[in-house]
Structure formats: structure tokens, C-alpha cells
Amino acid sequence: MRYPSFIESDFAFPAFMHAVMHFPRPRTDDLTAALTGATKQLAQAAGIKAGNRVALGVGSRGIAHLPLMVRSIVAELKHLGADVFIVPAMGSHGGATPGGQVGVLARLGVTADSCGAPIRPAMAAIEMGRVWEDVPVYFAQAACQADHTIAINRVKPHTKFKGPLESGIAKMLCVGLGKHEGALAFHRFALRHGFHPLLRAMAEALKARTNFRGAIGIVENAYEEACRIEAVPVQDMFAKEAELLEAAKSHLPRLPFRDLDLLVIRRIGKEISGAGMDPNVTGRAFDLMESDFSDQLKATRVAVLDLSDHSGGNAIGMGNADIITEKVFARMDYGVTLMNALTSLSLHKAFIPVRLPNDRKAIQAGFTTLGPVAPGEVRAVIIEDTRQTTEFLASAALAAELGAVPEAEIRSTASLAFDADDNLRVPWDGD
């Protein structure tokens, strides 16, 4: 591709500060013990007995230590005498195919061998009834064949809407375990009934009409470490999930700024955020009926440099950026991305932004398309991804503001570094 000549010209970036945030860091040190205890408690509440068949729903999010967590839950259920199998609980992710969903789990380290349980990835779902007369509710056929279904789920703020229930157990029940049909029904009819009201109604119906018994709820701290692991029996699901959501919000690692000229994100990915890049961090949300996240951050330009290795080519979220690199475009599987966008009715997230040849030129374009702003005055931040914001680079124009943040430590100040292919190098790469 030929690029405008001024893109090829040299550009002098301002100095950047390497900053590290120091947030409260509660964490669960013995994950196996915590998961074993929570599983035993959930099994007792659910009435799981020796000889019962248990379906364990596992989603597409990159929960820290997910293989260990799934393996620990499986081991305890087997210890209790249950026969366990894994059901991918991820709606239409993985291109809405059995092989695609097995691939999503494998990229997260969850396989039959690593977790000690077979995976049953069939996409068939059964309609379990309707809510408000017009909304069908679905449940995975594979899960229906068990005596009990439980799930492991990280509770966190949603990337599309706000309410007492967001990205958590209820959503995994309605959308994840609803397979492609359940995901379609929720997103389509939410535009008529509202995201949270419909989520609550669909979850109520599935509670009453299926073998779903509850979940192991996970809350992570600002450093992507589990800080709460709790059994959530289905009868306590709504109240307990709302409590865990508030805890998750208190640990969400947002940037200590409200207005930026440029936000550079080194990678996006489906396992990082359902939206590829979390609007709770970026402030960017453009699709139908999405909540307004701009109270968190307003960035005039957003540039995305790469797609994560675990995304399976799903580049959902790139359309919320202004600039991407050719790396993002080359690694994208547009069929997988499109399936996600069409199912969630989030068309804007699959738009293809301006493409630049490499990291250096993408960041340069972010600086030079702001109008008559001198490079030294540009308020720019570079983060790894929207789950890792406790360490970042901030331009010199943010020095005074960053210096006034008690939690911030400025470790060094230097020019941006690039390798021979003009890929950005950052201090936390460790090489």
C-alpha cells in the first residue's frame, strides 16, 4: 500500500514517563483451596450427589489462572462422586461453531487433558419458553442432558450497559449457556426491552426451567488476581452477583486522567474484554443503546497497535478506535469478527479504522491529526491493554497532573523506543 509522503517523514515524539500505579491489592493466595471450598459449598446447596452428571459452563474470558480454576472445580466434583463435563458457555464466540469454541478454550489453556473433563461443544440449544410473550429463552442442549449445570464466571462491569447485573453469572446463564440462539435473542430484544430488565427476566425464567444450580463467582483486583472466590447458589444469584459487581467496580484499574488527546492501546482481544477494549477504561462506546462511558475518559484519538494472541482473529472493538496498524488488519479473521458483531448488534465495533504500516506511524498519526497542537503539548498515554492499566507511559504534557496522583510512581522518563521493524518497545516487556 502507498501511504501519503508526509506519513513517511521523520517525527520527533516528546519524552514519555514510565508510570506505575499502586492500588490496594487484596488477593486469594491459595486458589486451589479457595476453589475446592467454594465448589463443595455450591455442590451442597445444589444437591449434587455421587453418580450425578454435572455440566460445567466455561466462558471465553481470560480469567487469571483459568485452567487451574477449572481443574480444581472438576477435581472436587469428581471427589464428590460426580461425572463432570465442560460446556463452552460463550454464546456465538469462536465463530459460533463447535470447533471454534473448543479453540477459544484451548487458547485459554482449557482442554480436556489440562482440566480432567471432556468438552461437549455442540451448539444446539433448546427453547425453554418465553418472557414478555415475545422473547425466547434458550439453554444448551448438552447442559440439559446433565443432572446439574454450574458455571465459573468472573463478575465485572459490562462493556455495553450499566445496572445491578452486568457482566456476570446471569449473563453467562442467558447468553453464554444460551449458545448462538440465546445470544441473538438477548441482544435483539434488549433494544426493545432494555439490557438489564431483559437480562433479569431471562435469568428468572432459566432459573425456574432449567437444571442451572449456580456458579463459582470470581472477582479480580486491579492486578488481574483473584481477590474473591465465592459459591453463588442459584437461589441467591441476583443479590450475590450485585454484591460481587460492586466489589469488582471498586477494583477496576482506570487511568488517573479524564481528558486525553491520544490513547494508544498495544493490543485488543476478546479474552481481554467482550468489547475488545473496555469502554470502562477508554470511554469509547458508539453502538445502539449502549450506556455512556465518557464520564470515565474522553480521548480525542485512540490507536490500536495489535491483536492479542488469544483472540483467534476476533478483532471486535477495533471500530471504536480511530487508527489501527497493518498488524491488526493482517491478524484479523473478519468472519469471526463479523459473527460477533452481527450477533451482538454491535456493528460499529467491526468497522475498519484508518490503517498505518507500523506502531511508529500509527502513534505519529495520532499526534499529527489533532489540529495545531505542538507535540510537546499532546496529552498521550500508552497502555498494554484495557485489563492492564497499572503500568503505562504518559507524555511529558501530563507530568504535573500525574505528579499530583498519590498512587502514581514515575520510574523514568525517556524517548519512545522502537525496534528495527518500528514496533513499539515498552519497559514492561522485560527484554
N, C-alpha and C positions, 0 to 999 in steps of 0.2 A: 504494500500500500504506500502511496506517496502522501507525505504529510506537508503542510504549509512550511515554507522555508523558515519562518520565524520560530517554529517549534524546534528546529534543529540547532538554533543558535544557543550559545552559552548563556547560562543564567546563574546569578550569584544568590544563593539562598542565605537568609540570615542565620545566625547561630541558634541552636536549639538546646534547651535544658533537658537533661535526663532526670525525670522526677519519679519518686516512689511515694505512694500513699500508705499511711499506717492507720488502718482501720481496726476496730475491735475484731478479735479472731477466735471466737468460741468454736470448738470443733470436737468431733467424736473420734477419739484416738483408736479405740478398738472396734473397728467396723464390724468384724465378724461376730463379736459378742453382742453388739447392739442389734444387728440384723437377726441373729438367732433368737434373741429375746422378743423382738417385735413380731417375728414370724410365729413363734409359739403362742404369743398373746392373741394374734389375729386368728390363728387356727382354732384356738379355744373358743373365741367369740363366734366364729363361723361354724362350729360344729364339725370340723374336719376330723375324720376318724381313719384308722388303719383300713386300707383297701379302697379308699375313695380316690377318684381321679380328679386331679386339680389342674386347671389351666392357669398358667401364669402369664399375664399380659406384660410385654416388654416393649417400650416405645423407641423412637428414633432419636431421642435427645442424648447428647454426650454427657451424661451424668458422670462425675468423677468416680473412678473405680467401679464402673458398672458391671464388668464381668465378675469381679469378686462379690459384688452385692447379689447378683442373680445366682451365682454359685452357692452363696451362703443360704439364701432363701430355699433353693432347691434341696440342699443338703438337710436342712431342718425339716422340711416337709417329708422327705424320704425317711428321716429318722422317726417321724411320727407314723410312718407306715403308708404314706400316700404315694400314689403313682402320679408323677408330675410331667407335664409337657409345656412347652413355651408357645404362646401365640403372639406373633408380631401385632402390636397394638398401635398402629401408626396411620390409620385412615388410608389415604392414597399415596403415601410416600413410597419411594422405590419404584416409581412409575406405575403403581397400582397393580403390580404383578407379584406372584409368589416368589419367583427368583429374585426380583428386585428388592423385596422386603427382607429376604434372607441375607442378601448382600449388604443392606443397610446395617443389620445386626452384626454381621461379620466384621464390617469396618469399625464397629464399636467394640469389637472383641468378644461378642456374644455368639457362641457357636454351640452345637450340641456337645462337642467334646470339651470345650472350656467350661461349660456350666453344668454338665452332667444330666441333661434332659433333652429329649428330641424336640425339634421345632416343627410345628404344624402351620405352614404359612398360607394355606388355602385362602383365597379372597372371598369365598362365598359368605354371605350374611343373610340372616333371616329377619324378616319384618316382624317385630314383636307387638305391633299395634300402632296407634296414632295418638298424638297430643293435639289439642286445639282443633280437632277434626281434620286438619289438612297436612299435618307434619308426620311422616312415617319415622319410626324409630327402629334401628337395626342392631343386631348383635351377631358377632362372628359365629358362623356355624360350628367351627371347631371348638369354640368355647362352650357352645350349647351341649356338646357331647360329653362334657365333664360333669362331675357332681358339684363342683365348686369352681368359681373363677375368682382370682385375686389379681392384683397388679402391683408393680413397683413404679412409683411416679415421683418426679421432682415437682414440688409446688413452687410456682414463681409468678411474677406479674406477666400478664399476657401481652402480646405484641400488637393486638388489634383492638381490644376493648378493655374497659375497666369495670369492676364490680366486685361483690363479695366472693364470687367464684371466678377465677380467671384460668390460668394455665395450670391445671392440676388434675385431681382424681376424677372429678365429674366430667371434665373434658375428655380424658382418656376413655372413660366409660362410653360416652356418647359418640365421639369422633374416632378415637383410636380403635376401640373394640367394635365400632360400627363398620369398620372397613371402608371401602370406597363409597358405598351407598350411604353409610352413616355420615361420612364427612360431607358429601354432597348435600344431603338433606339439611344438616345443621347450617352450613354456610348459605345455602339458598334461602331458607325460610327465616334465617336471622335478619335478613334485610326487610322482612315484613314484621317480625315479632320482637326484634332486638336480641342481641347476642346473649346477654346474661339471662333475661327472662326465659328464653328458649332453652338455654343450657340447663337451667334449673328444672324446667318442665320435662325435658327429655330424660334427664338423670332420674327424676322421680319415677317416671314410667319404667325405666330399665331396672331400677331398684326393685320394683314390685313384680316385674315379669320375667326376670332372668335369675341365673344362679350366681350373680355377682355378689361377693361377700365383703369386699373392702380392699384395702391396699396398704402397702408399706409406703408411708409418706416421707419424702426426703426434703430437707431444707439445706441449702448450701450457704456458706458465709461469703464474704467478698472475695475470698481467695479460691473459690471453687472447691471448697472442702465441706463435707457433710458436717453440719452442726446440730441437726435434729433428725433422728430416725425414729418414727413412731408408727405403731399399728393404728390404722384407721378403719374400724369396723363399719360396714355399710350403714348401720342404723345411726352412726354418729358422723357420717361423711360430711354433710354440709357445714355443721358447726365447727368440726375439727379442721376441715380444709380452710375455712375462713380464718381460723386462728393461725394456721401454718402460713397462709398467704401474708398476713400482717408481719409475721416473723421474717419471711423472705424479703418483703419490701424494705424492712429495716436494715437488711444486709446487702441490698443491691448496690454494687460499686459504681456509682455515677461519677462523671468527671466533675471537678470543682469549678466549672465555668458555666455560664448561661448564654453567652454570645461568642461565637467564633466566626472568623472569616472562612476558615478551612479546617475540615476534619478529614484526616487520612486514616483509612482502615486497612491494615495489611492483608486481612483475609475475611471473607464471609463464608457461611456454610450452614446447612440445615441442622447439623448437630450442635451448632453454636447458638442458634436462635431459630424459632419457627419462621421468622421473617428474614432469615439470612443474617441480618444485622438488626439488633434490638432497638426499636424506637424509644424504649425507656432510656436508652443511652444516647442515641443520635438525634432524637426529636423528630425524625422523619416518618410520617405516615400519610399516605395520599389516597388510599382506596375508599370505596363506598362504605359509608357508615363507620369508618374507623374513628376511634377516640382521638382527641387532640393530645399529642405528646409534646408539643412545643414548649410547655412550661418547664420541661427538663433542660432542653438545649435548643438553641437556634444556630444552625451553621449555614452560612451562605453557600458554600460549596462542600460537597462530600465526594471524596475519591476512594475507590476500592482497588487494591493492588493485586489481589489473588483470591483464588477459591480454595477452600480447605481440602486436604487430602481425603477426609472422611465424608465429603458432601455427595460423592457419587455423581458428580457433574450437575447437581441441583444448584443452580445459580439464583434461586428465588431471592429477591431482595436487591439485586443489582439495579433494578429500575428505580430504587429510591436514592441512588447515587447520581451524580452529575457526570462523573468520569470513571472509566474502568481502564485496565490495561489489556493488551492483547493476550496476556496470560489468562485472564479471566474468561475472555471470549473463547480461547482455544480449549480450555478445560471444561467448558460448559457442555452438558448434554441437554440440548434445548427441548427434546421430547419429554424428559423427566421434569425439567423446569416448567414447561407448559402444562403438564398434567397437574402439577401442584398449583399453578396459578389459576387454571380453569376450575379446579375443584374448590378452591378457597375463595373464588371470585375476586382474587387479588391480581387483576391484570397488570396494574402499574408495576408491581414488583418484578414482572418478567420483561419490562421494557429494556431495550439495549441502549445504554448511555453512549456518550462520546468515548471513542476508543483511542488510547495513546500507546505508543510502542513499548514503553517500559515504565518502571517505577519513577525514574528521574523525570521523565517528560510528563507523566500523569500529575506528579506533585507540582511541577513547573506550571502546568496549565491551571491548576488550582490557584496558584499565586497570581497568574497573569490575566485571569478573567474576572477580576474583582472590580475593575474600574481603575481610576487613578489613585491607587494605594501603593505606596512605596513598599518594597519587600520587607524592610525593617519594621514596618508598622502592621504587617499582617499577623493577625491572631490565629495561629495554626497549632493544631495538636495532632500527633501521630500515635495511634494505638494499635495493638496487635489484633484484637477483635473485640466485640462488644461484651464478651464474658470476662475479658482480661483488661481491666482499666485501672488497676492498682499501680501500674508502671507504664509510663508514656513519655513521649518527647513533646515539649512545648516551646514555641518560638520565643525569641527574646522579647517580643512585644507583650508577652504575658508575665514577665518577670515580677513586676510589682504585685500583680494580683495573686500569683502563685505564692509569692513570699509571705503573703498575709494569711495563707491557709495553714492552720496549726498542724493538720495531719500530713502535710506535704514535706518531703525531704528532697532537696535539689542536690543530686550527687555529682553532677559535672555539667559543663557547658562546652559544646563543640559544634563544628560544622557537620552537616549531614554526610554520611558515608555511603558510598555505593560500590558494588563490585564491578568486575570487568564487563558484565552484561547490563549495567545500570540498574541492578536490583538493589533496593534499599537494605542497608545493614543497620541493625539497632543493638544497643548494649545488652538487651536481654536475650539475644540469640546465643550468647555464651561461647562464641567461637572467635 
